[in-house]
Amino acid sequence: MRTAPRVLVVISLLVMSPVAVSAEWHFTPFIGYTFKGATTIHDTENAVGKRHWHFGGAVTLVGNGPIGVEGLFVRTPGLFLNDESACDIITCVTSSRSYAVMGNAVLTIPRHWNQYGLRPYVSGGGGFLHASRTDTQNVLPVDLNVVGLNVGGGAVGFVSDRVGLRFDLRYFRKIKGPDPATLSPPVSPVGVIRLRYWTTSLGVVFKY
C-alpha cells in the first residue's frame, strides 16, 4: 500500500519541476523529397538514386534547455520505381516503398537565446528501415526490415503562439540487417545488403 503514495510524490515532483513545466510538445506532419539514394538491393529500374516524394511526421519533446527527444516517421512510396525509364517486361516494378521509424536525441539552442524566433537544431538516433518491392512476375521480390540510423538538422520558427514551420535535412542508412545467406530468394546480387538516402522536408509544427 506504500507504493501509491510514493508514485504520487514522484509525479508531483516531476510536474512541479522546471523541466516539466517548461517542456512542450511539437507535432509536425511534413512532406518532402527523398534523394541521392544508393543500395545493393535489386534495383532493376535504377530508381533509388532518383528523387521521390515522401511524407511523414515527427513528435518532439523539448524544453527551455538545449536537449530534447523525438520520434520520427518517413515513408517514401515508389523508391524502386522509375517512371522515366523503360523496364524489362518481366521485372517491371509494380509497387514499392520504404519507410523509416526512428527515435532521436535533439540538440537545439536554449529557448531564451531567441525566444520563439528561428530555433536551429541537430538530431540523430536509430530505429529501423523498411524496404519492399514487387515486380510483374514476382521474380525479384523484396520485403526487408533492417536496423538503421539517421542524422540531420534544420530549424523551427513559429508564426504564432501555437503554429510554426520546420525545415529538415537528414541522412538515413542501414547499419545492420539479416544475413543475406538466410534470405530466399536473395535480395541483393552482391550478397551484402546496403541502403542509404537523404531526405529534405517542410512541415507545419503544432505546439502543445
C-alpha positions as CSV (number, residue, x, y, z in Angstrom):
1,M,0.0,0.0,0.0
2,R,3.0,2.3,0.3
3,T,3.6,2.2,-3.5
4,A,0.7,4.6,-4.3
5,P,1.9,7.4,-2.1
6,R,5.4,7.1,-3.5
7,V,4.2,7.2,-7.0
8,L,2.1,10.3,-6.2
9,V,5.2,12.0,-4.7
10,V,7.3,11.3,-7.8
11,I,4.6,12.5,-10.2
12,S,4.2,15.7,-8.1
13,L,7.9,16.4,-8.2
14,L,8.0,15.8,-12.0
15,V,5.0,18.1,-12.6
16,M,6.4,20.8,-10.4
17,S,9.9,20.7,-11.7
18,P,11.1,23.5,-14.1
19,V,11.8,21.0,-16.9
20,A,8.3,19.5,-16.8
21,V,6.7,23.0,-16.6
22,S,8.7,24.4,-19.4
23,A,8.6,21.4,-21.7
24,E,6.4,21.5,-24.8
25,W,5.3,19.0,-27.4
26,H,5.7,19.7,-31.1
27,F,3.6,17.6,-33.6
28,T,4.9,18.0,-37.1
29,P,3.4,16.5,-40.2
30,F,5.6,17.1,-43.2
31,I,6.2,16.4,-46.9
32,G,9.4,16.5,-48.9
33,Y,11.8,14.6,-51.2
34,T,14.0,11.5,-50.8
35,F,17.1,11.8,-53.0
36,K,20.7,10.7,-53.5
37,G,19.8,7.1,-52.6
38,A,22.1,4.1,-53.1
39,T,21.5,0.4,-52.5
40,T,22.7,-3.1,-53.3
41,I,19.1,-4.4,-53.1
42,H,17.7,-5.4,-56.5
43,D,17.0,-2.1,-58.3
44,T,16.2,-3.1,-61.8
45,E,14.9,0.3,-62.8
46,N,17.9,2.3,-61.3
47,A,15.3,4.2,-59.3
48,V,16.8,4.5,-55.8
49,G,19.2,7.3,-56.8
50,K,16.3,9.4,-58.3
51,R,14.2,11.9,-56.4
52,H,11.0,10.6,-54.9
53,W,8.4,12.5,-52.8
54,H,7.8,11.4,-49.2
55,F,5.5,12.2,-46.3
56,G,5.8,11.6,-42.6
57,G,5.7,13.1,-39.1
58,A,7.7,14.0,-36.0
59,V,6.8,14.2,-32.4
60,T,9.3,16.2,-30.4
61,L,9.5,17.0,-26.7
62,V,11.7,20.0,-26.0
63,G,12.0,22.5,-23.1
64,N,13.9,25.7,-22.3
65,G,17.3,23.9,-22.4
66,P,19.2,22.5,-25.4
67,I,18.2,18.8,-25.0
68,G,15.1,17.1,-26.4
69,V,13.8,13.8,-27.7
70,E,12.0,12.9,-30.9
71,G,10.1,10.2,-32.7
72,L,10.3,10.3,-36.5
73,F,8.5,8.5,-39.3
74,V,9.3,9.0,-43.0
75,R,7.5,7.0,-45.8
76,T,8.7,7.1,-49.4
77,P,6.4,5.5,-51.9
78,G,7.9,4.2,-55.1
79,L,11.5,4.2,-54.0
80,F,12.3,1.4,-56.5
81,L,10.1,2.8,-59.2
82,N,11.5,4.9,-62.1
83,D,8.8,6.4,-64.3
84,E,11.4,7.9,-66.6
85,S,12.9,4.7,-67.9
86,A,11.7,1.6,-69.8
87,C,11.9,-1.7,-67.9
88,D,12.1,-5.4,-68.7
89,I,8.6,-6.7,-69.0
90,I,9.4,-9.5,-66.5
91,T,11.0,-7.3,-63.8
92,C,8.9,-4.1,-64.2
93,V,8.3,-2.8,-60.7
94,T,4.6,-2.7,-59.9
95,S,4.8,-1.4,-56.3
96,S,7.5,-0.3,-53.9
97,R,8.0,1.7,-50.8
98,S,10.5,2.5,-48.0
99,Y,9.9,3.8,-44.6
100,A,11.9,4.8,-41.5
101,V,10.9,4.7,-37.9
102,M,13.5,6.4,-35.6
103,G,14.0,7.6,-32.1
104,N,16.3,10.6,-31.8
105,A,18.1,12.8,-29.4
106,V,17.7,16.5,-30.2
107,L,20.2,19.3,-29.6
108,T,19.0,22.9,-30.0
109,I,19.8,26.3,-28.8
110,P,18.3,27.4,-25.4
111,R,14.9,29.0,-25.8
112,H,15.9,32.2,-24.1
113,W,18.6,32.9,-26.7
114,N,15.9,33.6,-29.3
115,Q,12.6,33.1,-27.5
116,Y,10.2,31.9,-30.2
117,G,12.2,33.1,-33.2
118,L,14.0,30.7,-35.5
119,R,15.5,27.9,-33.4
120,P,18.0,25.7,-35.2
121,Y,18.6,22.1,-34.1
122,V,20.6,18.9,-34.9
123,S,19.3,15.4,-34.1
124,G,20.2,11.8,-34.6
125,G,19.4,8.3,-33.4
126,G,18.4,4.9,-34.5
127,G,15.5,2.6,-35.4
128,F,14.6,0.5,-38.4
129,L,14.3,0.9,-42.1
130,H,11.9,-1.0,-44.3
131,A,12.2,-1.6,-48.0
132,S,9.9,-3.6,-50.2
133,R,9.2,-4.0,-53.9
134,T,7.2,-6.3,-56.2
135,D,7.6,-6.8,-59.9
136,T,5.4,-8.1,-62.8
137,Q,6.3,-11.7,-62.4
138,N,7.3,-11.6,-58.8
139,V,10.8,-12.6,-59.9
140,L,12.8,-10.4,-57.5
141,P,10.5,-9.6,-54.6
142,V,11.9,-7.7,-51.6
143,D,10.5,-7.3,-48.1
144,L,13.1,-6.2,-45.7
145,N,13.3,-4.7,-42.2
146,V,16.8,-3.6,-41.2
147,V,18.4,-1.6,-38.3
148,G,19.3,1.9,-39.4
149,L,20.5,5.3,-38.2
150,N,19.8,8.9,-39.1
151,V,21.4,12.2,-38.5
152,G,20.3,15.6,-39.6
153,G,19.2,19.1,-38.7
154,G,17.2,22.1,-39.5
155,A,15.3,24.9,-37.9
156,V,11.9,25.6,-36.4
157,G,10.2,29.0,-36.5
158,F,6.8,30.0,-35.0
159,V,4.4,32.3,-36.8
160,S,2.0,32.3,-33.9
161,D,1.9,31.0,-30.3
162,R,0.8,27.6,-31.4
163,V,1.8,27.1,-35.1
164,G,5.2,27.2,-36.8
165,L,7.2,25.8,-39.7
166,R,10.0,23.3,-39.7
167,F,12.7,22.7,-42.3
168,D,14.7,19.5,-42.1
169,L,17.6,17.8,-44.0
170,R,18.5,14.3,-43.0
171,Y,20.7,11.2,-43.9
172,F,19.5,7.7,-43.4
173,R,21.4,4.4,-43.7
174,K,21.2,0.8,-42.9
175,I,23.7,-0.4,-40.2
176,K,22.6,-3.9,-39.5
177,G,20.3,-6.4,-41.2
178,P,19.6,-10.1,-41.9
179,D,22.3,-12.4,-43.1
180,P,21.9,-12.5,-46.9
181,A,22.5,-16.2,-46.8
182,T,19.3,-16.7,-44.9
183,L,17.1,-15.0,-47.4
184,S,15.4,-16.8,-50.2
185,P,15.1,-15.6,-52.8
186,P,18.3,-13.4,-52.4
187,V,17.5,-9.7,-52.4
188,S,21.0,-8.5,-53.4
189,P,23.0,-9.6,-56.4
190,V,26.2,-9.0,-54.5
191,G,25.1,-10.6,-51.2
192,V,25.9,-7.5,-48.9
193,I,22.7,-5.5,-48.2
194,R,23.2,-1.8,-48.2
195,L,20.6,1.1,-48.2
196,R,21.1,4.8,-47.7
197,Y,19.4,8.0,-48.8
198,W,18.9,11.7,-48.0
199,T,15.7,13.5,-47.2
200,T,14.6,17.1,-47.2
201,S,11.2,18.2,-45.8
202,L,9.0,21.1,-44.9
203,G,6.4,20.7,-42.1
204,V,3.8,22.5,-40.1
205,V,4.5,22.5,-36.3
206,F,1.7,22.4,-33.8
207,K,2.8,23.2,-30.3
208,Y,1.1,21.9,-27.1
